[in-house]
Amino acid sequence: MRGFYIGRFQPYHNGHHRMVEEIASEVDELVLGIGSAGDSHSPRNPFTAGERIMMVNKAVSNFDITTYAVPIEDLDRNSVWVSHVQSMSPAFEVAYSNNPLVIQLFKEAGVEVRQSPMFNREVLEGTEVRQRMIEDRDWESLVPDEVADVVHEIGGIERIQRITASDRSEHVTSGPDDDSSPY
């Protein structure tokens, strides 16, 4: 049986990893949908789909399960989202999610949905990992080693710090952004 699990994986973290480990005990093959595949280089979505595919593939390589990482671009029409996902993915019999909207959409489309317990959700969430990256605090303990390696390889810390930095300096007294400027 083949399962499907979608996430933005910005970045793929230990919570995702535990979920994949649980799913791997129930299915023979797993499709990992890389959600919001068209988004990158923003504070919420700093990594490209290709970079997230690298993270996922390297992190799950030790699991005894065949996996397929598939980019899934966002659609602004929820009513056709499941058919969009199915058109981008190998066929699957069961979907895994804890997201209420995703669960509803799959159920309405007649796809079996299974939920798994969340793991240390107050810390293991992408927002927390990204915030720690921005603030130069420990984030590596929240992701598989393979993911940390990819983030370093692509200059991910420098990227997220740069794209979240303000373009205003506290030390500039006048200039193009200064309200007192005549321009």
N, C-alpha and C positions, 0 to 999 in steps of 0.2 A: 504494500500500500504506500502511496505517495502523499505526503502532507505539504502544506503551504503555510509559511509564517512570514508576515510582512512587518517591516520596521523601517524607520528612517536611518537607523544605525549611524547617528551623528554624535559620537562614534559608536561602533559596536562595543558594548561594555559587558561586564560580568553578569549583569541581570539577563541580558540577551543570551549570553553563553549558557547560563543555567537553564534557561527556557529551551534552548536547542538541545541540551543534554537530556532534558525530560522528554521532549518530542522524539528524540532519537530512539528512545526505548519503546515507542509505540508504532513507528513507521519504518519502512525499508529505505525510502528515499525522501529527501526533503528539499523543497524549493524555498529558497530564501529571497523574498521579494524586497528589493532595494527601493523603498518608497521615496517619493519626491525626488526622483532620479534627475530631473532637470534643474534642481536647485543646488547652488554651491556658492562659496565665497561670501556668505552672509553670517552674522552672529548665530542665527538659529541653525543654519545649514552650511557649515564651513567647508565640508569635504565634498568632492565630486563623486558621482556615481561610481566611476572607475576606481577611485581610492577606497570607497566603501566596499566594493567588490573584493579588492585586495585584502582589506581587513577581515572580512567575513571568510573568504576562502582560506587564508592562512590560519585563522583562529579555529575553524572547524575541521581542519585537515587531520587532527588526531582522533576525531570521532569515527566510530566504525559504521559510517552511513554515507551513502552517495548523496551529495548535495549539488544543487544548481543555484547559483546566484543570478538573479534576473532583475534588471533595472525596470522599474515601473514608474512612469511619469504621472504626475497628478492630473486629474480630470476635474473640471468644475461642475460635473453633473453626476451626483451620487447615484442616481437611478440606473446608470449604465456602467458604474465603476467595476462591478464584479465581472461583467463580460469583457471589459477592457483588461482587467487583470488576467482573466483566462486566455485572452488572445495573445498575451505577452509571455505566458508561462507554459511549461509542460503541464499536461493534464494532472490534476490532483483530486483525491477523494475527500480529504478533510482539511479544513483551515483552522489554524490556531491563532487566537487573538484574545486580548483582554480589553480591547478598545470597544466601547459600547456601539459606536456607529459602524465599525467594521463588522462586528458580530451581527448587527441588525441587517446590514446589506447582504452578507453571505447567507443568512437564514432566509431572507426574502427570495434569494436566488435558488434556494433549495440545496445549498451546500452545508454539509455537517460542520459544525463549529465546536471546537473544544477549547476550554480555557485551562490555563495552568496558573499555579500560585505565583504571585510576584515575589521576587527575592530582594529583601533589604531595599525596598522601593524608595525610602526616604533618602538614600544615598546613591543607589544604583539607578540613576536616570541621566539621560543625556544632558539635561540642563545643568546638573551638578558637575558632571565631568567637564563640560565646556567652561563653566565658571571657574573651576579650579585651574584649567589651562590658561585662561585669561589672567588670573591672579598669581600665576606661577606657584601654585600650591600642589600638593601631591594628588595627581590624577592617575598615575600609572598603576596604583594598587587597585583601581576600579575597572581596569580593562585587562583582557588577556595580554600576555607578553608580546604575542605576535602583532597585536593592534598597536601597542606602544612602539614597536619597531617600525611599523608603517607610518605612524604619525611623525616619528623622527625623520624617517627617510624622505618624506614629502615636505618637510619644513612646516608641519601643521601647527605647531605652537606659535611660531613667528607669524603665520598667516592669521590665526584667530586673534592674536594680540593686536596685529596691525588693523584688521577690519573692525575691531571693536574700539580702537583708540579714537579719541576726539580729535578733530582737526583744529581745535582751539587750544592754544598754549596759555597756561596761567601766567606766564612771564611776559607775554607780548602786551605792550601798552597801547599800541596803535597799529593799524593795518587794515586790510580789506574787510575783516570781519568785525572791526571795532565800530560801535554805533556812532562814535564821534567823527568818523572819517567822512570827508566831504563827498566821497565817491559813492 
